[in-house]
Amino acid sequence: MKNIFYFFLTALISSIALLLTRDSFEPELVYSTVVLIWILYIWYHVYAADKRNYSE
């Protein structure tokens, strides 16, 4: 369920980036935004898993 939420969040942010840069569309900006969100998402899950392992 969380993966679907993050997928829609990524789509929303990339759509906002598309709307803001409609006149001067830069695909690199949208792709880098999407990649950055997924990297942060994966890093958060790795960090949370490490924290759970240490706390037990």
C-alpha positions, -999 to +999 in steps of 0.1 A: +000+000+000+028+024+008+045+017-025+013+028-043+012+059-022+048+068-031+042+060-068+013+085-068+033+110-049+061+107-075+036+112-103+021+142-085+055+159-080+065+152-116+032+166-129+037+198-109+072+200-123+058+196-158+032+223-152+057+247-138+082+242-167+056+240-194+071+269-214+107+256-211+102+219-207+133+201-194+129+163-192+161+161-171+145+181-143+115+157-142+136+126-144+160+138-117+131+147-094+116+112-098+150+095-093+157+117-062+124+108-047+129+071-052+165+073-038+152+090-007+124+064-004+148+035-006+173+052+018+145+058+043+135+021+042+171+009+046+176+034+075+144+023+092+153-014+088+187-008+103+172+011+132+147-017+139+175-043+138+196-023+163+168-016+187+159-053+191 
